[in-house]
Amino acid sequence: MKELDLDDNKEHGVDFGIWELAWPAILNNLLFSIIGIVSIKVVGTLGADAVAAVATGQRVFFALFAVLMAISAGTTALVARAWGAKDYDEAARVTSVSLWISNGVAFCLMAPCLIFPYEIASIFGLPEVPTRLAADYIRYLSFFNVIFSVNLIISAAMRAIGDVKTPLWIGIITNILNVFLVNGLVHGTSFSPGFGVIGAALAGGVSFTVGTVIFLYLYYGNKVTLPIASAGAVTRNRVRQLVHIGYPAGLEQFVFQIGFVAFLWFIAFFGTAPYAAYGVGVQVLSFSFVVGFGFSVAGATLVGQNLGAGDNRGALTSGWQALWLSIISMVLFGLVIALFAEEIARYLIDDDEVVRLTVVFIYIMALVQPLMAVEFTLGGCLRGAGDTRFPLITTMIGLCGVRVGLAALFVQAQFSVEWIYAALIGDYVVKAFMLVYRFRSGKWQQVFIETESRFNQNPSEDKLKGERAQ
């Protein structure tokens, strides 16, 4: 696959480069969201308890994945920067180090999920039945932790160099396979029994395993642009720099999951129906979220590569342009989803109260689409520049301070669950304001330089180790 050429991007205009990077990421995650909808539909036939269990299991999985996302954020920033500076060997070394660290962490995270799945699921305060089902989902999905880790890091590195099409077509294969597996594994076939909620976890794990095997074949078989690192890639300075950039992103995800669990706990206080409605609503709106993620990928890649090439103005311009395109796209997607909210919700689950609350939640989320576009896109741009600390601060203030704080206040005041849903409006308003302020300041352009000077005071160390290894 051909990587992104910055000079070609400038010749065709910033818009062209953004769309070239964004649309494969959008399509890939759109397909993933469709699979999520299919899974909810399949599991929804088992009842609200099963839907709540899958939503809980996925939330725990995302919480454990937060640490891997930290490494992925560091991978994206460092690989994009090296690629923009045309230091292709360094991009390969960063990818290699990222894989070693990420796989080790993923293996360690498997243990608590295998030993204490019920205790983890019980944190959400659900009744006995959905808690037990969620524990089963958590246990079986955790077997695939290392598989998810490899998939995440290699795809992040490929996107960072501008190769967004390889992850796309591998994602297509993964998602198509998931469609064929989920119904049979949940409900059973003429050849095998159904596994219920466990089947949904197995379908996702097996399909990702196939996708990861393809990634490994292409990467280690030199079938893609991203090169393989020679021996000696793992050095102290490189690991420290990766961790220094990545750990705030991981801490951000960890804080996000804690805040999210607290928010879900307040929703669960009102019963299974509001909780299930929240899970269904998020799944439906993921069609809009993936658009924001696509522009986040585009912004991070272009900002990182432009800074690596020494073009600060190009980095700033590409970030603002990605933001406006993201706002327009997410608003349109959100509007379409809101117009057909009830029809979509009723298709997914046959429960009048869950449908009603899902529609309310979708309407609220449709209102904040422009603000979510800011969080996705400018947050991605800052991470691509290596400025991973500021998004952490915005998450702590917006989610943990504003959203959870308002939810607690509304519960104390004995407001209805609709008010708990509405608490997220304040969260996104605060985060959008903070991110726009930070990006306009331009301070993020110096973060990577400061980090590099801090950990490469003896730049010959890594080079010497690499030469000895050869």
C-alpha positions as CSV (number, residue, x, y, z in Angstrom):
1,M,0.0,0.0,0.0
2,K,1.2,3.5,-0.8
3,E,1.7,5.7,2.3
4,L,0.5,9.3,2.5
5,D,2.7,11.8,0.6
6,L,2.7,15.2,2.3
7,D,3.9,17.0,-0.8
8,D,1.1,15.4,-2.8
9,N,-1.3,16.4,-0.1
10,K,-0.3,20.0,-0.4
11,E,-0.6,19.9,-4.1
12,H,-4.2,18.7,-4.0
13,G,-5.2,20.8,-1.0
14,V,-5.7,20.0,2.7
15,D,-9.2,18.8,2.2
16,F,-8.0,16.1,-0.2
17,G,-5.5,14.8,2.3
18,I,-8.0,14.7,5.2
19,W,-10.7,12.9,3.2
20,E,-8.1,10.5,1.8
21,L,-7.2,9.5,5.4
22,A,-10.6,9.8,6.9
23,W,-12.9,7.9,4.7
24,P,-11.3,4.4,5.1
25,A,-11.2,4.8,8.9
26,I,-14.8,6.0,8.8
27,L,-15.9,3.1,6.6
28,N,-13.9,0.5,8.7
29,N,-15.5,1.7,11.9
30,L,-18.9,2.1,10.3
31,L,-18.8,-1.6,9.4
32,F,-17.7,-2.4,13.0
33,S,-20.7,-0.4,14.3
34,I,-23.0,-2.3,11.9
35,I,-21.7,-5.5,13.4
36,G,-22.4,-4.0,16.9
37,I,-25.9,-3.3,15.8
38,V,-26.3,-6.9,14.4
39,S,-24.9,-8.3,17.7
40,I,-27.4,-6.2,19.8
41,K,-30.2,-7.4,17.5
42,V,-29.2,-11.0,17.9
43,V,-28.6,-10.7,21.7
44,G,-31.8,-8.6,22.0
45,T,-33.9,-11.6,21.2
46,L,-32.7,-13.0,24.5
47,G,-34.1,-10.1,26.5
48,A,-33.1,-6.9,28.2
49,D,-30.9,-8.8,30.7
50,A,-28.7,-10.1,27.9
51,V,-28.5,-6.6,26.3
52,A,-27.4,-5.1,29.6
53,A,-24.9,-7.9,30.1
54,V,-23.2,-7.4,26.7
55,A,-23.2,-3.6,27.3
56,T,-21.5,-4.2,30.7
57,G,-19.0,-6.7,29.3
58,Q,-18.0,-4.4,26.5
59,R,-17.6,-1.5,29.0
60,V,-15.2,-3.6,31.1
61,F,-13.3,-4.7,28.0
62,F,-12.9,-1.1,26.9
63,A,-11.6,-0.2,30.4
64,L,-9.0,-2.9,30.2
65,F,-8.1,-1.8,26.7
66,A,-7.4,1.7,28.1
67,V,-3.8,0.8,28.8
68,L,-3.3,-0.6,25.3
69,M,-4.8,2.6,23.9
70,A,-2.1,4.5,25.7
71,I,0.6,2.5,23.9
72,S,-1.3,3.0,20.6
73,A,-1.4,6.8,21.2
74,G,2.3,6.9,21.6
75,T,2.8,4.7,18.6
76,T,0.7,7.0,16.4
77,A,2.5,10.1,17.5
78,L,6.0,8.7,17.2
79,V,5.5,6.8,14.0
80,A,3.8,9.7,12.3
81,R,6.5,12.1,13.4
82,A,9.3,9.8,12.2
83,W,7.5,9.2,8.9
84,G,7.1,12.9,8.3
85,A,10.8,13.4,8.9
86,K,11.5,10.5,6.5
87,D,13.2,8.5,9.2
88,Y,11.5,5.2,8.2
89,D,13.8,3.0,10.3
90,E,12.8,4.8,13.4
91,A,9.1,4.3,12.5
92,A,9.8,0.6,12.3
93,R,11.6,0.5,15.6
94,V,8.8,2.3,17.4
95,T,6.3,-0.2,16.0
96,S,8.4,-3.1,17.2
97,V,8.8,-1.6,20.7
98,S,5.0,-0.9,20.9
99,L,4.2,-4.5,20.0
100,W,6.5,-5.9,22.7
101,I,5.1,-3.6,25.4
102,S,1.4,-3.9,24.4
103,N,1.4,-7.7,24.2
104,G,3.0,-8.0,27.6
105,V,0.5,-5.7,29.1
106,A,-2.4,-7.5,27.4
107,F,-1.3,-10.8,28.7
108,C,-1.1,-9.4,32.3
109,L,-4.6,-7.9,32.0
110,M,-6.0,-11.3,31.1
111,A,-5.6,-12.6,34.7
112,P,-8.1,-10.6,36.6
113,C,-10.8,-11.1,34.0
114,L,-10.3,-14.9,34.2
115,I,-10.2,-15.1,38.0
116,F,-12.6,-12.4,39.1
117,P,-15.1,-11.8,36.2
118,Y,-18.2,-11.8,38.5
119,E,-16.6,-9.4,41.0
120,I,-15.8,-7.1,38.1
121,A,-19.2,-7.2,36.6
122,S,-20.9,-6.6,40.0
123,I,-19.3,-3.1,40.2
124,F,-22.1,-1.9,37.9
125,G,-24.8,-2.6,40.4
126,L,-27.0,-4.6,38.1
127,P,-29.3,-7.4,39.3
128,E,-28.1,-11.0,39.6
129,V,-29.0,-12.3,36.2
130,P,-27.4,-9.6,34.0
131,T,-24.4,-9.5,36.3
132,R,-23.8,-13.3,35.9
133,L,-24.2,-13.1,32.1
134,A,-21.8,-10.1,32.0
135,A,-19.3,-12.1,33.9
136,D,-19.4,-14.9,31.3
137,Y,-18.9,-12.4,28.5
138,I,-15.9,-10.8,30.3
139,R,-14.3,-14.2,31.0
140,Y,-14.4,-15.5,27.4
141,L,-13.5,-12.3,25.7
142,S,-10.4,-11.9,27.8
143,F,-8.9,-15.0,26.1
144,F,-8.4,-12.8,23.0
145,N,-6.6,-9.9,24.8
146,V,-3.2,-10.4,23.0
147,I,-5.0,-10.8,19.7
148,F,-6.7,-7.4,20.1
149,S,-3.3,-5.9,21.2
150,V,-1.5,-7.0,18.0
151,N,-4.4,-5.8,15.8
152,L,-4.5,-2.4,17.6
153,I,-0.8,-1.6,17.4
154,I,-0.1,-2.7,13.8
155,S,-3.2,-0.9,12.5
156,A,-2.3,2.2,14.5
157,A,1.2,2.2,13.0
158,M,-0.1,1.7,9.4
159,R,-2.6,4.6,9.8
160,A,0.2,6.8,11.2
161,I,2.2,6.4,8.0
162,G,-0.9,7.1,5.9
163,D,-1.7,3.5,5.0
164,V,-5.4,3.5,6.0
165,K,-6.6,1.1,3.3
166,T,-4.9,-2.0,4.6
167,P,-6.7,-1.8,8.0
168,L,-9.9,-1.1,6.1
169,W,-10.0,-4.3,4.0
170,I,-8.8,-6.4,6.9
171,G,-11.6,-4.8,8.9
172,I,-14.1,-5.8,6.2
173,I,-13.0,-9.4,6.4
174,T,-13.2,-9.4,10.2
175,N,-16.7,-7.8,10.2
176,I,-18.1,-10.1,7.6
177,L,-16.9,-13.1,9.4
178,N,-18.4,-11.8,12.7
179,V,-21.8,-11.5,11.0
180,F,-21.7,-15.2,10.0
181,L,-20.5,-16.3,13.4
182,V,-22.6,-14.3,15.9
183,N,-26.0,-15.7,15.1
184,G,-24.8,-19.3,15.0
185,L,-22.8,-19.0,18.2
186,V,-25.5,-17.1,20.1
187,H,-28.6,-19.2,19.0
188,G,-26.9,-22.3,17.7
189,T,-27.2,-24.2,14.4
190,S,-28.2,-27.6,13.3
191,F,-24.6,-28.7,14.0
192,S,-23.9,-27.0,17.4
193,P,-25.8,-25.6,20.3
194,G,-26.1,-21.9,21.0
195,F,-24.0,-20.3,23.7
196,G,-26.1,-17.2,24.4
197,V,-24.1,-14.1,25.6
198,I,-20.9,-16.2,25.5
199,G,-21.5,-16.7,21.8
200,A,-21.4,-13.0,21.2
201,A,-18.0,-12.8,22.9
202,L,-16.6,-15.8,21.0
203,A,-17.8,-14.4,17.6
204,G,-15.9,-11.1,18.2
205,G,-12.8,-12.9,19.4
206,V,-12.6,-15.5,16.6
207,S,-13.2,-12.9,13.9
208,F,-10.5,-10.6,15.3
209,T,-8.1,-13.5,15.4
210,V,-8.5,-14.1,11.7
211,G,-7.9,-10.4,11.0
212,T,-4.8,-10.3,13.2
213,V,-3.4,-13.3,11.5
214,I,-3.7,-11.5,8.2
215,F,-2.0,-8.4,9.7
216,L,0.9,-10.5,10.9
217,Y,1.3,-12.2,7.5
218,L,1.4,-8.9,5.6
219,Y,3.6,-7.1,8.2
220,Y,6.2,-9.8,8.7
221,G,6.0,-10.9,5.1
222,N,7.0,-7.4,3.9
223,K,3.7,-7.1,2.0
224,V,3.0,-3.5,3.3
225,T,4.9,-0.2,3.3
226,L,5.6,-0.3,7.0
227,P,9.0,-1.8,7.4
228,I,10.2,-4.4,9.9
229,A,12.7,-3.2,12.5
230,S,16.1,-4.7,12.7
231,A,17.5,-6.2,16.0
232,G,18.1,-3.7,18.7
233,A,14.9,-1.7,18.4
234,V,14.1,-2.0,22.2
235,T,16.3,0.7,23.8
236,R,15.8,2.6,27.1
237,N,15.3,6.0,25.5
238,R,12.8,4.7,22.9
239,V,10.8,2.9,25.6
240,R,10.8,5.9,27.9
241,Q,9.7,8.3,25.1
242,L,6.9,6.0,24.1
243,V,5.7,5.6,27.7
244,H,6.1,9.3,28.4
245,I,3.8,10.2,25.5
246,G,1.5,7.2,25.9
247,Y,0.8,7.0,29.6
248,P,-1.3,10.2,29.8
249,A,-3.5,8.8,27.0
250,G,-3.8,5.5,29.0
251,L,-4.6,7.5,32.2
252,E,-7.1,9.4,30.2
253,Q,-8.8,6.2,29.1
254,F,-8.7,4.9,32.7
255,V,-10.2,8.1,34.1
256,F,-12.8,7.9,31.3
257,Q,-13.8,4.4,32.2
258,I,-14.0,5.2,35.9
259,G,-16.2,8.2,35.1
260,F,-18.2,6.2,32.7
261,V,-18.7,3.4,35.3
262,A,-19.9,6.0,37.8
263,F,-22.3,7.5,35.3
264,L,-23.6,4.0,34.4
265,W,-24.0,3.3,38.1
266,F,-26.4,6.3,38.4
267,I,-28.3,5.0,35.4
268,A,-28.5,1.5,36.8
269,F,-30.0,3.0,39.9
270,F,-33.2,3.4,37.9
271,G,-33.4,-0.2,36.7
272,T,-32.5,-2.5,33.8
273,A,-34.6,-0.7,31.2
274,P,-32.8,2.7,31.4
275,Y,-29.5,0.9,31.5
276,A,-30.3,-1.2,28.4
277,A,-31.7,1.9,26.6
278,Y,-28.4,3.6,27.2
279,G,-26.5,0.7,25.7
280,V,-28.7,0.5,22.7
281,G,-28.6,4.3,22.2
282,V,-24.8,4.3,22.2
283,Q,-24.7,1.5,19.8
284,V,-27.1,3.3,17.4
285,L,-25.2,6.5,17.6
286,S,-21.9,4.8,17.0
287,F,-22.7,5.4,13.3
288,S,-22.0,9.0,14.0
289,F,-19.2,8.4,16.4
290,V,-17.2,6.6,13.8
291,V,-17.2,9.7,11.6
292,G,-15.6,11.6,14.4
293,F,-13.0,8.8,14.9
294,G,-12.2,8.9,11.2
295,F,-11.3,12.6,11.3
296,S,-9.5,12.0,14.6
297,V,-7.2,9.5,12.7
298,A,-6.8,12.0,9.8
299,G,-6.0,14.9,12.1
300,A,-3.5,12.9,14.2
301,T,-1.7,11.6,11.1
302,L,-1.5,14.9,9.3
303,V,-0.5,16.9,12.4
304,G,2.1,14.4,13.4
305,Q,3.6,14.1,9.9
306,N,3.6,17.8,9.3
307,L,5.3,18.5,12.6
308,G,7.9,15.8,11.7
309,A,8.5,17.6,8.4
310,G,8.9,20.9,10.3
311,D,5.7,22.4,8.9
312,N,3.9,23.9,11.9
313,R,1.6,25.9,9.8
314,G,0.5,22.9,7.8
315,A,-0.2,21.0,11.1
316,L,-2.4,23.9,12.3
317,T,-4.3,24.2,9.0
318,S,-4.9,20.5,8.7
319,G,-6.3,20.4,12.3
320,W,-8.8,23.2,11.8
321,Q,-9.9,21.8,8.4
322,A,-10.4,18.3,9.8
323,L,-12.5,19.8,12.6
324,W,-14.9,21.6,10.3
325,L,-15.3,18.6,8.0
326,S,-16.0,16.5,11.1
327,I,-18.6,18.9,12.5
328,I,-20.5,18.9,9.2
329,S,-20.4,15.1,8.8
330,M,-21.3,14.3,12.4
331,V,-24.2,16.7,12.5
332,L,-25.7,15.2,9.3
333,F,-25.3,11.6,10.6
334,G,-26.8,12.6,13.9
335,L,-29.8,14.3,12.3
336,V,-30.6,11.2,10.1
337,I,-30.3,8.9,13.2
338,A,-32.6,11.2,15.2
339,L,-35.2,11.3,12.5
340,F,-35.5,7.5,12.6
341,A,-34.7,7.0,16.2
342,E,-37.9,5.1,17.2
343,E,-37.9,2.9,14.2
344,I,-34.2,1.9,14.8
345,A,-34.7,1.4,18.5
346,R,-37.8,-0.8,17.9
347,Y,-36.0,-2.9,15.3
348,L,-33.3,-3.6,17.9
349,I,-35.4,-4.5,20.9
350,D,-39.0,-5.3,21.5
351,D,-39.6,-3.5,24.8
352,D,-41.7,-0.4,24.9
353,E,-40.0,1.3,27.9
354,V,-36.5,0.6,26.5
355,V,-37.5,1.9,23.1
356,R,-38.9,5.1,24.7
357,L,-35.8,5.8,26.7
358,T,-33.5,5.0,23.8
359,V,-35.3,7.6,21.7
360,V,-34.9,10.2,24.4
361,F,-31.2,9.4,24.7
362,I,-30.7,9.6,20.9
363,Y,-32.4,13.1,20.8
364,I,-30.1,14.4,23.5
365,M,-27.0,13.0,21.8
366,A,-28.0,14.5,18.5
367,L,-27.9,17.9,20.1
368,V,-24.2,17.6,21.1
369,Q,-22.8,16.2,17.8
370,P,-20.9,19.4,17.0
371,L,-19.3,19.3,20.5
372,M,-18.5,15.7,20.1
373,A,-16.8,16.5,16.8
374,V,-14.5,18.9,18.6
375,E,-13.6,16.3,21.2
376,F,-12.9,13.6,18.6
377,T,-11.0,15.7,16.1
378,L,-9.0,18.2,18.1
379,G,-8.3,15.6,20.7
380,G,-6.9,13.4,18.0
381,C,-4.8,16.3,16.6
382,L,-3.3,17.0,20.0
383,R,-2.4,13.3,20.6
384,G,-0.9,13.2,17.1
385,A,1.4,16.1,18.2
386,G,2.3,14.2,21.3
387,D,0.3,16.5,23.6
388,T,-1.5,13.7,25.4
389,R,-1.8,15.4,28.8
390,F,-4.3,18.1,27.8
391,P,-7.0,15.6,26.6
392,L,-6.5,13.9,30.0
393,I,-7.2,17.1,31.8
394,T,-10.4,17.8,29.7
395,T,-11.7,14.3,30.5
396,M,-11.1,14.7,34.2
397,I,-12.9,18.0,34.3
398,G,-15.7,17.3,31.7
399,L,-16.6,13.7,32.4
400,C,-15.7,13.1,36.1
401,G,-16.4,16.7,37.3
402,V,-19.3,17.9,35.2
403,R,-21.2,14.8,33.9
404,V,-20.8,12.6,37.0
405,G,-21.3,15.6,39.3
406,L,-24.5,16.6,37.6
407,A,-25.8,13.0,37.5
408,A,-25.2,12.7,41.3
409,L,-27.0,16.0,41.8
410,F,-30.0,15.0,39.7
411,V,-30.2,11.6,41.6
412,Q,-30.1,13.4,44.9
413,A,-32.8,15.8,43.7
414,Q,-34.9,12.7,42.7
415,F,-35.1,13.8,39.0
416,S,-36.0,11.2,36.3
417,V,-33.5,9.2,34.4
418,E,-33.9,11.5,31.4
419,W,-32.1,14.2,33.4
420,I,-29.2,11.8,34.0
421,Y,-28.9,11.3,30.3
422,A,-28.9,15.1,29.8
423,A,-26.0,15.5,32.2
424,L,-23.7,14.6,29.3
425,I,-24.5,17.9,27.6
426,G,-22.5,19.9,30.2
427,D,-19.7,17.4,29.8
428,Y,-19.3,18.0,26.1
429,V,-19.7,21.8,26.4
430,V,-16.8,22.1,28.8
431,K,-14.5,19.7,26.9
432,A,-15.1,21.4,23.6
433,F,-14.3,24.8,25.0
434,M,-11.1,23.6,26.6
435,L,-9.9,21.8,23.4
436,V,-10.5,24.7,21.1
437,Y,-8.7,27.0,23.5
438,R,-5.7,24.6,23.6
439,F,-5.5,24.1,19.9
440,R,-5.7,27.9,19.2
441,S,-2.9,28.6,21.7
442,G,-0.4,26.6,19.6
443,K,1.5,25.4,22.7
444,W,1.0,21.8,21.6
445,Q,3.5,22.3,18.7
446,Q,6.4,22.4,21.2
447,V,5.5,19.4,23.3
448,F,7.2,16.8,21.2
449,I,10.4,18.9,20.9
450,E,10.5,19.1,24.7
451,T,10.0,15.4,25.1
452,E,12.6,14.5,22.5
453,S,15.2,16.8,24.1
454,R,14.4,15.2,27.5
455,F,14.9,11.6,26.5
456,N,17.5,12.0,23.8
457,Q,20.1,14.0,25.7
458,N,22.5,11.3,24.5
459,P,21.1,10.6,21.0
460,S,24.0,8.4,20.0
461,E,22.9,5.7,22.5
462,D,20.0,4.3,20.4
463,K,22.0,4.6,17.2
464,L,25.0,2.8,18.8
465,K,22.8,-0.1,20.0
466,G,21.2,-0.4,16.6
467,E,24.6,-0.6,14.9
468,R,25.9,-3.2,17.3
469,A,22.8,-5.3,16.7
470,Q,23.5,-5.2,13.0
